[in-house]
Amino acid sequence: MVWWGGYGEMKRWLLSVPRLSVVAWLCTFLFGLGVIGTEWTIYAVRRFGADPNAVVLRDAFLAGCAPAFVFAIVLMPIVEELIFRGFLLRMLLVSTPVVFALGMDALVFALFHPSFPMLPMAFVLGLIFAAVVLRFGSLPLTIVGHAFWNGHSALLVALGLRVPGYALRDVGEHASRGQPGWWLVMGAVTMIAGAVGLARQSPAGPAALTCRGGRDLASS
């Protein structure tokens, strides 16, 4: 096996189509996580100021800029997942212990999102996507999840959807209040349900990557 995992295994990982049930549970989990993560973003923006890049993207979404949607929902998920889970994680898994590989992949992914409000959530997302691709052996699954994460927030902003007592557009330089309690509870319940649903799904079969020592990572 070469340093990045080998062409054969890479091909299987790239061509492994996830089951719809796995996609549904992952998106359920990510939606709940997004609700909780938004609360962190509101606090971080109040405390540390808005991320200029996020503000630019938000303003582009509000203006209905099609290239901004394509960039956030299509291009970024594909490119980032190919780089961070397709190559970096595979390289780490064939040469380092699994826990170290997951943590290092998430850390590098987070440092790719350098503003403080984004960095902690990026680290958490990096861990989640690395663990998901490790368990289910499917890079298209994390690309879909990544696209869902970017897309649901972008569409909420662009469509001007509202939660009673909370204006999503305030999650920028003018963030002034948190989300209502019932919305946070719903987010927590949704996140837990998604996590339980994912845990009940059977792991990957032959598409799973093998790590240092030849162990099947899906069963580790």
N, C-alpha and C positions, 0 to 999 in steps of 0.2 A: 504494500500500500504506500503510495507517495504521500508527501507532506500535507497535501490538501484533501486527501481521502480517496483519490482515484477517480478516473473518468466514469467508470461503470457505475459506481455508487452515486456519483454526482448526477448522472443521467436518471437513475431510478428516483432520486430525491426530487429532481425537477419535474419529472413526469408523473409523480404519484398524486393522483386526484383524490382529494379528501372526501369522505362521506358527508352528505348533506347534514346529517345529525351532528357531526363534529363541528361543522361550520356554524350551525345554528347555536350550539351551546357556547362556542367561542365568542360569537357576536353578542350573545346575551350577557356573558361575563364582561366583555369589554364595554358594553353600554353602561352597566352598573358601575364599573371602575371609572368610566368617564364622568359620571355624576359625582362620585367621591373626589376624583381628581380635579374637577372644576372648583370644588370648595377650596382645595389647596391653592389653585391658581388665583382665586379671588384674594385669599390671604396673602399670597406671595406678591401679587401686584400692589396691594395696599402697602405692604412692608418694604418692598424692594423696587417697585416701579415696573412698568410694562416692558416686555421684550419687544424691541423695535421691529424685528422681523415678523413676529406674530401680529403686531398691529398692522403692518403693511399687508399681510395676507388677509387679515380680517376685513380691512377696508376694501381690498379687491373682491372678496366674497360679497360684501354689501353692495358693491357696484355691479355685481353680476358678471364679473370678468371670467369668461370661459377658460382662458389659459391658466388662471389661478386654480380652478377646479381640476383641470387636467394635471397640473403640476402636483397638487396635494393628494389627489385621490388615485391617480394612475401612475405617474412617473416616479414620485418619491417612494411609494411602497415597493415598487418593482426593483428600483435601483438599490434602495437601502437593504431590502431583504436579500438580494443577491450578494451584496457586499458583506453584510454583517452575519447573516445566517448561512448563506450559500458558500462563502469562502472562509471568513474569519472563524466562525464557530467550528466548521469542519476541520480547519487547520489546528485549532486548539484541542479539539476532541481526540485527534489521532496522536497527540504528543503530550497532553497534560491530563490530570485527573478531571473528572466530569464537573465537580463543583467549581474548581478553578476556571474551567473553560466557560461555564455558564456566567460566572461573575465577571470575568474579564471581557467577555463578549458584550455583556450589558453595560459595563463601565465605558468601553470604547464607544458604544452606541450613544450613551449619554453625553460623552464629551463632544460628540458630533452635534449636539444641541446645547451650545455652551452657556446660554443665559440661565441664571439661577432659577427663575420660576419654572423653566422647562426641564432642567437637568434631573431633579428627583423623579419626576414622572417618566422621563425618558429611560432612566435606569430601571424602574419597575417594569416598563413595557419591554425593555430589552430582555430582562429576566423571563418574562412571560412568553415572549415569542421564541426565545431560545429553548425554554422548557417544552413548549408546544411542538416545535419542529423536532425536538429530540424524542418526544413520546410517539408522535404520529408519523414521523419520517416523510413529511410533505412540505416542501417549500411553498407551493401554491396556497396552502392553508394559511401560512403566516402572511403571505402577500394579501390575501383576502381580508384577514384580520386587521392588518395594517391599514389597508384601504378603508375598511369600515371605521376604524378609529379616527382617521383623518376626515373621512367623509361625513360622518353623522354630525360632527360639530360644525363643519363648514356649511352643511345644508341647513342646520338650525339657524345659523347666523344669517345666511343669505335669504332664507324664506321668512325670516322675522318671527319665527315661532316663539311663543312665550309660555313660561311656567308662572302661574299666579304667584305674585309676590316676588318675582325674580326676573330681571331683564338680562338675557344672555349677552346683549351688546355691551353691558356694563363690564364684562370681563376683559377689559383693556385698560387704558390709562385712567379711566374714570370709574373703576370698580369701587362700589360703595357699600354693598351689602351682600350677605351670603344667600344661600338657597333656603327655601322653606323646609321645615323639619320633615314634612311628609314626603317631599321629593328626595331628601337624603335617605330616609328609611326605605323608600322604594328602590333607590339605587343600591343600597346595601343588600336588600333582599334579592334583587336581580343578580348582583355580583356573586352572592353565595350560591344561588340556584345555578348559575352558569358554571361555577367552579365544580359543584357536585355533579352536574351533567357531564362535564368534560372528564372528570375522574372515573365516571361509570362507563365511558367509551373504551372499547378495546384498543390497545396500542397498535403501532404499525407492525406490519409483517416484514416481508423481504426488502421493503424500501428503507428500513431503518439503517442508520449509519452504525458501523462498528467502530469502537474506540480503541485506544491503546490496549493491547493484549487480546484483541479480537472479540471482546464482549459485545453482545447486541445491546445497544443503548436503549432501545425501546423497553427492554425488560429490566433495566437497571434502576 
